[in-house]
Amino acid sequence: MKPIFLVDASVYIFRYYFALPPNWESRSGYSTEAVYGFTNFLLDLLARRPGGIACAFDESLGSCFRNDIYPDYKCSRVLPDEALAFQLAACREMAEALGIASFASERFEADDILATLTRICAEQGTAPVIVTRDKDLGQLLDRGAASLWDVAADHFIGQQEIRDKFGVRPSQIADYLALVGDTIDDIPGVPGIGAKTAATLLGAFDSVADMLANPEKIVTLKLRGASRVAEKIQAYREQITTSLALAQLAYDVPLKITASELTGGQVAPDLAVALAEEFGIAGLTNKITRTLLPECTVNGAAAIDNHHQ
């Protein structure tokens, strides 16, 4: 069975935005290096002839439901300026013209969309590949995903790699973040609780909820300063609960799609070519045509198919 790719789009858009020189420009005068890089990236994925593909985009900065829980959530993130906003919108236009199902929400983040798509696939007996560089999405490995795939490094990440990275099971990643916090997303965590302490705690408790329900067990652990750790956990109970709510993914984003429909929307080669010209990336025109036209055959799917057999 060919894999379904669920793409963490923003991770790759920002990668190209910061990594590529501004050698491309749209007719409207905006730089389009991210559009070039992301479109080329999507064409490479399509050339592998996956069983399905979808992109999740972020549009919820400042308006996410998590901001209702904790107003300072992602407060250090800067809203995209006009030039970057143009490229973000253009990337989604290109994805849709390439026939890729694309999703965004003002209330839910791309991670929540990926979580919901993973649930939909799992319910229909399919294990999707999450195309991302974000290891925090490892929690999806416990909810039906086959693997995380860092395309740039061509590295597949499974449950054991997550355990090696964090010291916890994939299902405990949100619990782990609730304890150590996440400076990138402004999740507070517990001051003084680091990665090793959090991993030790979650090795003894199934979850943060289990730990908060049985705080007296903390002092019995083979943990340096166990009594002091127990006091911190007790003092920051409310903050831990809040941080957990921020770190947990939502699996119920209202998406009207089934796994079988992730073959994408209407492929529009002519529109994709027209957009490439509009966005100043006409150098990709031949690649767009070769990839999208059904009479063209492109090798490349075999390696990933074999990986999941």
C-alpha positions in Angstrom: 0.0 0.0 0.0 1.3 3.4 -0.9 1.8 5.8 2.0 -0.3 8.8 2.8 1.8 11.9 3.5 0.6 14.5 6.0 2.8 17.6 5.6 3.6 20.1 8.3 3.7 22.8 5.7 4.9 25.8 7.8 8.0 24.1 9.0 9.2 23.7 5.4 8.0 27.1 4.2 10.0 28.9 6.9 13.0 26.7 6.2 13.1 27.8 2.6 12.2 31.4 3.6 15.3 31.7 5.7 17.6 29.3 3.8 17.2 30.4 0.1 18.5 33.7 -1.4 15.9 36.1 -2.7 16.4 35.2 -6.3 12.7 35.0 -7.3 10.1 37.7 -7.4 6.4 37.8 -8.2 4.8 40.1 -10.8 3.5 42.1 -7.9 7.0 42.7 -6.6 7.2 40.3 -3.7 10.2 38.1 -3.1 9.2 34.4 -3.5 12.1 32.2 -2.5 9.9 30.3 0.0 7.3 29.7 -2.8 10.0 28.3 -5.0 11.5 26.1 -2.3 8.1 24.8 -1.1 6.7 24.2 -4.5 9.8 22.2 -5.5 9.6 20.3 -2.3 5.9 19.4 -2.9 6.7 18.3 -6.5 9.4 15.9 -5.1 6.8 14.4 -2.8 4.2 14.1 -5.6 6.9 12.4 -7.8 6.9 9.6 -5.3 3.3 8.8 -6.2 2.0 8.5 -2.6 -1.4 7.0 -1.9 -2.6 10.5 -0.7 -1.2 13.8 0.5 -2.4 16.7 2.5 -0.8 19.9 3.9 -1.6 21.6 7.2 -0.9 25.4 7.3 -0.8 27.7 10.4 -3.1 30.6 10.4 -4.0 30.7 14.2 -1.2 32.8 15.7 -2.9 34.9 18.4 -6.3 33.5 17.7 -5.8 29.8 18.7 -8.0 28.2 21.3 -4.8 27.8 23.4 -4.7 31.6 23.7 -8.0 31.4 25.6 -6.4 29.0 28.1 -3.2 30.9 28.4 -3.0 34.4 26.8 0.8 34.3 26.7 0.9 31.2 24.5 3.3 31.9 21.7 3.5 35.5 22.7 7.1 35.7 21.6 6.2 34.8 18.0 6.1 37.8 15.7 3.2 38.0 13.2 4.3 37.7 9.6 4.9 41.0 7.8 3.2 41.7 4.5 6.0 40.1 2.5 6.0 36.9 4.4 2.2 36.8 4.5 2.2 37.0 0.7 4.5 34.0 0.5 2.5 31.9 3.0 -0.7 32.5 1.0 1.1 31.8 -2.3 2.5 28.5 -1.0 -1.1 27.4 -0.2 -2.3 28.5 -3.6 0.4 26.4 -5.2 -0.3 23.4 -3.1 -4.0 23.5 -4.0 -3.2 23.9 -7.7 -1.0 20.8 -7.5 -4.0 18.9 -6.3 -2.9 18.7 -2.7 -5.6 18.8 0.0 -4.8 21.9 2.1 -6.1 22.9 5.5 -5.8 25.8 7.9 -7.8 27.2 10.8 -8.0 30.4 12.9 -8.8 28.4 16.0 -6.6 25.3 15.6 -2.9 24.9 14.8 -1.4 22.9 12.0 -0.3 20.3 14.6 -4.0 19.9 15.5 -4.9 19.5 11.9 -2.3 16.8 11.4 -3.5 15.1 14.6 -7.1 15.0 13.3 -6.0 13.8 9.8 -4.0 11.1 11.6 -7.1 10.0 13.5 -9.2 10.0 10.4 -6.6 7.8 8.6 -6.2 5.5 11.5 -10.0 5.0 11.8 -10.0 3.8 8.2 -7.1 1.5 8.7 -4.3 3.6 7.2 -1.1 4.6 9.0 0.1 8.0 7.5 3.6 9.3 7.4 4.0 12.7 9.1 6.3 14.9 7.0 7.9 17.2 9.5 11.1 18.2 11.3 9.2 18.7 14.6 9.9 15.8 16.9 7.1 17.0 19.3 4.7 15.5 16.8 6.1 12.1 17.9 3.0 11.8 20.0 1.1 10.9 16.8 3.1 7.7 16.6 0.9 6.5 19.5 -2.2 7.5 17.7 -1.8 5.7 14.4 1.0 7.4 12.5 3.6 5.1 10.8 6.5 7.4 11.3 7.8 11.0 11.2 9.8 11.7 8.1 12.4 14.5 8.0 12.7 14.9 4.3 15.8 17.1 4.3 17.7 14.5 6.2 15.8 11.6 4.7 15.4 10.3 8.2 12.5 8.3 9.5 11.6 8.6 13.2 9.7 5.9 15.0 8.7 5.2 18.6 12.2 4.1 19.6 13.8 7.2 18.3 11.3 9.3 20.3 12.2 7.3 23.4 15.9 7.9 22.7 15.3 11.6 22.2 13.0 12.5 25.1 13.4 9.5 27.4 9.6 9.0 27.4 7.0 7.1 25.3 5.4 9.0 22.4 2.1 9.1 24.3 3.9 11.0 27.1 5.3 13.8 25.0 2.6 16.3 26.1 3.1 15.3 29.7 6.9 15.8 29.3 6.3 19.3 27.8 4.0 20.1 30.7 6.9 19.5 33.1 9.9 21.0 31.2 8.0 23.6 29.3 8.7 24.8 25.8 10.4 28.2 25.2 9.5 28.2 21.5 5.8 28.0 22.2 6.0 29.9 25.6 4.6 26.9 27.5 5.8 27.6 31.1 6.4 24.1 32.6 7.8 23.8 36.1 10.9 25.9 37.0 13.9 23.7 37.9 12.4 20.5 36.3 14.7 19.5 33.5 14.6 16.8 30.9 16.2 14.0 33.1 13.9 14.7 36.0 10.8 14.8 33.8 11.8 11.5 32.1 12.4 9.9 35.6 9.0 11.1 36.8 7.2 9.8 33.7 9.1 6.5 34.0 7.4 6.1 37.3 4.0 7.5 36.4 1.9 6.8 33.4 1.0 10.5 32.9 1.0 13.9 34.6 -2.6 13.2 35.7 -1.4 10.0 37.4 1.5 11.9 39.1 -0.8 14.7 40.4 -3.2 12.1 41.7 -0.4 10.3 43.6 2.1 13.0 44.7 3.2 11.1 47.8 4.9 8.5 45.5 7.4 11.1 44.2 9.4 11.2 47.4 10.0 7.4 47.2 11.7 7.6 43.7 15.4 7.2 43.2 15.6 10.8 42.2 18.1 13.4 43.5 16.3 15.9 45.7 13.0 13.8 45.5 11.4 15.7 48.4 12.2 19.1 46.8 10.8 17.8 43.4 7.6 16.7 45.2 7.3 20.2 46.7 7.7 21.8 43.3 5.1 19.6 41.7 2.7 20.4 44.4 3.4 24.1 44.2 2.9 24.2 40.4 0.0 21.9 40.1 -2.2 24.5 38.4 0.6 25.5 36.0 1.3 21.9 35.1 -2.4 21.4 34.3 -2.4 24.5 32.1 0.8 23.5 30.4 -0.6 20.1 29.7 -3.7 21.6 28.0 -1.4 23.7 25.8 0.9 20.8 24.8 -1.9 18.3 24.1 -3.0 18.0 20.5 -6.6 18.4 19.4 -7.9 15.4 17.4 -11.3 16.9 16.7 -10.7 19.7 14.3 -13.8 20.0 12.1 -12.5 18.6 8.8 -14.9 17.3 6.2 -12.7 14.7 4.5 -12.0 11.0 4.6 -8.7 9.2 4.2 -9.7 8.1 0.7 -10.2 11.7 -0.3 -6.7 12.6 0.6 -5.7 11.8 -3.0 -6.2 15.6 -3.2 -8.4 18.0 -4.9 -8.7 18.8 -8.6 -5.2 18.7 -10.2 -4.8 21.8 -12.3 -1.6 21.8 -14.3 -2.5 24.9 -16.3 -3.3 26.8 -13.1 -0.1 25.6 -11.5 1.9 26.8 -14.5 0.1 30.1 -14.5 0.8 30.6 -10.8 4.4 29.6 -11.3 4.7 32.4 -13.8 2.8 34.8 -11.6 5.1 34.1 -8.6 8.3 34.3 -10.7 9.2 30.6 -10.4 8.6 29.7 -14.0 11.8 27.7 -13.9 9.7 25.0 -12.3 7.2 24.8 -15.2 8.7 21.7 -16.8 8.9 19.9 -13.5 5.2 20.8 -12.8 4.1 19.5 -16.1 6.2 16.3 -15.8 4.9 15.6 -12.3 1.2 16.4 -12.8 0.4 14.9 -16.2 -0.7 11.3 -15.8 1.1 10.1 -18.9 4.4 10.9 -17.3 6.0 8.3 -15.0 8.3 9.3 -12.3 10.4 6.9 -10.2 11.0 7.4 -6.6 8.2 5.7 -4.7 9.9 2.4 -4.3 12.3 3.4 -1.5 9.5 4.7 0.8 7.2 1.9 -0.1 9.9 -0.6 0.9 10.5 1.2 4.2 6.9 0.6 5.3 6.5 -3.0 4.1 
